[in-house]
Amino acid sequence: MCTLILLDRVVPGIPTVVAANRDEFFSRPSAPPALFVSREKGRAAFVAPQDLEAGGTWMGVNSRGLFVGLTNRSADNLETGRRSRGLLVRDALGCENADRVIEELGADPHRVYNPFFLVATDGRRSWHVAGRPGGTEIRELEPGVHVIGNRDADDPASAKVAEIRSAALGLDTGAPLAGLRDSLVALLGSHPHPAQPLDNPCVHTPEYGTRSASVIALGPEVRGYWASDAAPCKAKLQNYTRLLDELPQP
C-alpha cells in the first residue's frame, strides 16, 4: 500500500506539502527524479521519478506548480492490456492546473485503467479522483490534512489511514520547513506495528515493501523536493530541489 500525505493549504506560505512512500515489488525497476520536457507544444515540463517497466510515474511536479500523485486501488482481478496507471500521471503533469487535469480525464477513465486513486493540486484547488471498477468518482478536496492509500482519501474504515492522518494532524505546520520535513520523514519511516508490516507507513516484507520516499513543498517563494531511492528508515532523503529550479517556466 502506497501512502500519500497531503498538507493542503495549511502550512503558512507553502500551500502544497506532500510526503509519500511508494510501496512496490523490489523486482520492479525504477529511476530517481529527473526533468522531463514534452515535445508536444503547450504541455508543461515536469519533474518526476520513473517506473522503468511501464514508462510512467507515480507522482510529480510541473513547471506551473501542479502536483499529481497516484496510488493503486486494491482489486482482486486486474485486467491485462489496460493502459499503465503511471502514464495517466505523466499525462496529467502536462496540464496547466488541477482543474485542467479533471477536464482531460474524460468521462470514464475507469474503462481505460485498472482501479486507482489520483490527487491533483496546484495550491488553489485540489481534486481527488477514484477510478473504480464500476465507475469514476471525482470530488474536490477542502483545505486540510489528507491521507490517501489504497482506499479513498481519509477513509475512516482504514485503520492505517486513520492512524497516519492522526499523526499528521499532530505535526507543527508552523515550524520551519526543515523541521516539518524531518517530522514527515520520521512519520514515513515509522513502524508502529512490528508484527504486522503492511500496517506500518514504512513496509518491509521479503519481496515487497517501501521502495522510495519523497517530501515536496511548493510555495510562491519557498519550494523543495527531497527523495530517497530506498525506505526512509534506511536511506537519507537527497535534495532534488535543483530540478525544480531547472524547470522551464511557461
C-alpha positions as CSV (number, residue, x, y, z in Angstrom):
1,M,0.0,0.0,0.0
2,C,1.5,3.3,-1.0
3,T,1.0,6.3,1.3
4,L,0.4,9.9,0.3
5,I,0.1,12.6,2.9
6,L,-1.1,16.0,1.6
7,L,-0.9,19.1,3.7
8,D,-3.2,21.2,1.6
9,R,-3.2,24.9,2.2
10,V,-2.5,24.5,5.9
11,V,1.3,25.4,6.0
12,P,1.8,29.2,6.1
13,G,3.4,30.4,2.8
14,I,3.5,26.9,1.4
15,P,0.1,25.8,0.1
16,T,1.2,22.3,-1.1
17,V,3.3,20.0,1.1
18,V,3.4,16.3,0.1
19,A,5.0,13.4,1.9
20,A,4.8,10.0,0.2
21,N,6.0,6.4,0.4
22,R,6.0,4.2,-2.7
23,D,5.4,0.5,-1.9
24,E,6.2,-1.9,-4.7
25,F,7.8,-5.2,-5.5
26,F,11.5,-5.0,-5.2
27,S,11.9,-6.6,-8.6
28,R,10.2,-3.7,-10.5
29,P,12.9,-1.3,-11.8
30,S,12.6,2.5,-11.3
31,A,14.7,5.6,-11.7
32,P,15.1,8.6,-9.3
33,P,13.5,12.1,-10.0
34,A,14.5,13.7,-13.3
35,L,13.4,16.6,-15.6
36,F,11.1,15.8,-18.4
37,V,10.2,18.2,-21.2
38,S,7.3,17.4,-23.5
39,R,7.8,17.5,-27.3
40,E,4.1,18.5,-27.5
41,K,3.5,22.2,-27.8
42,G,1.7,23.7,-24.9
43,R,2.4,20.9,-22.4
44,A,4.2,21.7,-19.2
45,A,7.6,20.3,-18.3
46,F,7.8,18.3,-15.1
47,V,10.0,16.6,-12.5
48,A,9.2,13.0,-11.6
49,P,10.7,9.6,-10.8
50,Q,10.1,6.9,-13.4
51,D,8.8,3.4,-13.5
52,L,11.2,1.7,-15.9
53,E,8.9,-1.2,-16.5
54,A,5.9,0.7,-17.9
55,G,7.4,4.1,-18.5
56,G,5.1,6.1,-16.3
57,T,5.4,7.6,-12.8
58,W,3.5,7.7,-9.5
59,M,4.0,11.4,-8.7
60,G,5.5,14.6,-10.0
61,V,5.6,18.4,-10.1
62,N,5.3,20.5,-13.2
63,S,6.6,24.0,-14.2
64,R,3.3,25.6,-13.2
65,G,3.3,24.3,-9.6
66,L,0.9,21.5,-10.2
67,F,1.4,18.3,-8.2
68,V,-0.1,15.0,-9.3
69,G,0.1,11.7,-7.3
70,L,-1.4,8.3,-7.7
71,T,-1.9,5.2,-5.6
72,N,-3.2,1.9,-6.9
73,R,-6.6,0.7,-5.6
74,S,-6.7,-2.8,-4.3
75,A,-8.5,-5.1,-6.7
76,D,-9.0,-8.9,-6.9
77,N,-8.8,-9.0,-10.7
78,L,-6.6,-6.6,-12.7
79,E,-7.3,-6.6,-16.4
80,T,-4.2,-7.1,-18.6
81,G,-3.9,-5.0,-21.6
82,R,-5.1,-1.8,-20.0
83,R,-3.0,1.4,-20.1
84,S,-0.5,1.8,-17.3
85,R,-1.8,4.0,-14.5
86,G,1.6,5.6,-14.3
87,L,1.0,7.0,-17.8
88,L,-2.1,8.7,-16.5
89,V,0.1,10.7,-14.1
90,R,2.5,11.7,-16.9
91,D,-0.4,12.9,-19.0
92,A,-1.8,14.9,-16.1
93,L,1.5,16.6,-15.3
94,G,1.4,18.2,-18.8
95,C,-1.7,20.2,-17.7
96,E,-1.6,23.9,-16.7
97,N,-3.6,23.4,-13.4
98,A,-5.6,21.0,-11.3
99,D,-8.9,21.9,-13.0
100,R,-7.5,21.1,-16.4
101,V,-6.4,17.6,-15.2
102,I,-10.1,16.9,-14.4
103,E,-11.2,18.2,-17.8
104,E,-8.7,16.0,-19.6
105,L,-9.6,12.8,-17.7
106,G,-12.7,12.4,-19.7
107,A,-15.9,10.7,-18.7
108,D,-14.9,7.1,-18.0
109,P,-11.2,6.7,-17.1
110,H,-12.1,3.5,-15.2
111,R,-12.6,1.9,-18.6
112,V,-9.0,2.7,-19.6
113,Y,-7.1,2.0,-16.4
114,N,-7.2,-0.5,-13.6
115,P,-8.5,0.9,-10.3
116,F,-6.7,3.9,-9.0
117,F,-6.8,7.0,-6.8
118,L,-5.4,10.2,-8.1
119,V,-4.7,13.6,-6.5
120,A,-4.1,16.8,-8.4
121,T,-3.4,20.0,-6.6
122,D,-2.0,23.4,-7.6
123,G,-2.2,25.3,-4.3
124,R,-5.5,26.8,-5.2
125,R,-7.8,23.8,-5.9
126,S,-7.3,20.1,-5.1
127,W,-9.1,17.2,-6.7
128,H,-9.4,13.5,-5.7
129,V,-10.3,11.0,-8.4
130,A,-11.3,7.4,-7.6
131,G,-11.3,5.1,-10.6
132,R,-13.4,2.1,-9.5
133,P,-14.4,-1.0,-11.4
134,G,-18.0,0.4,-11.8
135,G,-17.2,4.0,-12.5
136,T,-15.2,7.1,-11.6
137,E,-15.9,9.4,-8.7
138,I,-14.4,13.0,-8.7
139,R,-14.6,15.3,-5.7
140,E,-12.9,18.5,-4.7
141,L,-10.8,18.4,-1.5
142,E,-11.2,21.1,1.1
143,P,-8.1,22.6,2.6
144,G,-6.7,20.4,5.4
145,V,-4.6,17.3,6.0
146,H,-5.4,14.3,3.7
147,V,-4.1,10.8,3.6
148,I,-4.5,8.5,0.5
149,G,-3.5,4.9,0.5
150,N,-5.3,2.1,-1.4
151,R,-8.6,3.4,-0.3
152,D,-10.5,6.7,-0.6
153,A,-8.8,9.8,0.8
154,D,-9.2,9.9,4.6
155,D,-11.2,6.7,4.6
156,P,-12.3,6.1,8.2
157,A,-12.7,2.4,7.6
158,S,-8.9,2.1,7.1
159,A,-7.1,1.9,10.5
160,K,-3.8,2.6,8.8
161,V,-5.0,5.7,7.0
162,A,-6.7,6.9,10.2
163,E,-3.5,6.4,12.3
164,I,-1.3,8.2,9.8
165,R,-3.7,11.1,9.5
166,S,-3.9,11.4,13.2
167,A,-0.1,11.6,13.4
168,A,0.0,14.1,10.5
169,L,-2.7,16.3,12.2
170,G,-0.3,16.5,15.2
171,L,2.5,18.0,13.3
172,D,3.6,21.6,13.8
173,T,2.6,23.2,10.5
174,G,4.0,26.5,11.7
175,A,7.5,25.1,12.1
176,P,10.4,26.0,9.7
177,L,10.3,23.9,6.6
178,A,13.3,21.8,7.5
179,G,11.7,20.8,10.8
180,L,8.4,20.0,9.2
181,R,10.2,17.9,6.5
182,D,12.1,16.0,9.2
183,S,8.9,15.3,11.1
184,L,7.3,14.0,7.9
185,V,10.2,11.8,7.1
186,A,10.1,10.3,10.6
187,L,6.4,9.6,10.1
188,L,7.1,7.9,6.7
189,G,9.8,5.8,8.2
190,S,7.9,4.6,11.3
191,H,7.0,1.0,12.2
192,P,4.3,1.2,15.0
193,H,3.2,-2.4,14.3
194,P,6.3,-4.7,14.1
195,A,4.3,-7.9,13.8
196,Q,2.1,-6.5,11.0
197,P,4.4,-5.0,8.4
198,L,1.6,-4.0,6.0
199,D,0.0,-1.8,8.7
200,N,3.1,0.4,9.0
201,P,3.8,3.6,7.0
202,C,7.1,2.0,6.1
203,V,6.6,-1.5,4.8
204,H,9.1,-4.4,4.9
205,T,8.4,-7.9,3.6
206,P,10.8,-10.3,1.7
207,E,9.5,-9.4,-1.8
208,Y,7.5,-6.2,-1.4
209,G,7.8,-3.0,0.6
210,T,8.6,0.7,0.7
211,R,10.9,1.4,-2.3
212,S,11.2,5.1,-2.0
213,A,10.1,8.2,-0.1
214,S,9.5,11.8,-1.0
215,V,8.8,15.2,0.6
216,I,7.8,18.0,-1.7
217,A,7.0,21.6,-0.7
218,L,5.5,24.1,-3.3
219,G,5.0,27.7,-2.4
220,P,5.3,31.0,-4.2
221,E,8.7,31.8,-2.6
222,V,9.7,28.6,-0.9
223,R,9.9,25.2,-2.5
224,G,11.8,22.0,-2.1
225,Y,12.0,18.3,-3.3
226,W,13.7,15.6,-1.3
227,A,13.6,11.9,-2.1
228,S,15.2,8.6,-1.4
229,D,15.5,5.5,-3.6
230,A,15.0,3.3,-0.6
231,A,12.9,3.1,2.5
232,P,13.1,6.3,4.6
233,C,14.1,4.3,7.7
234,K,17.3,3.1,5.8
235,A,18.3,5.9,3.5
236,K,18.5,9.7,3.9
237,L,16.5,11.7,1.5
238,Q,18.6,13.5,-1.1
239,N,17.9,17.1,-2.2
240,Y,16.4,17.3,-5.7
241,T,15.3,21.0,-5.4
242,R,17.7,22.0,-8.2
243,L,15.4,20.1,-10.6
244,L,12.5,22.4,-9.7
245,D,14.8,25.3,-10.4
246,E,15.7,23.9,-13.8
247,L,12.0,23.6,-14.9
248,P,11.4,25.7,-18.0
249,Q,8.9,28.4,-17.0
250,P,5.8,29.0,-19.1
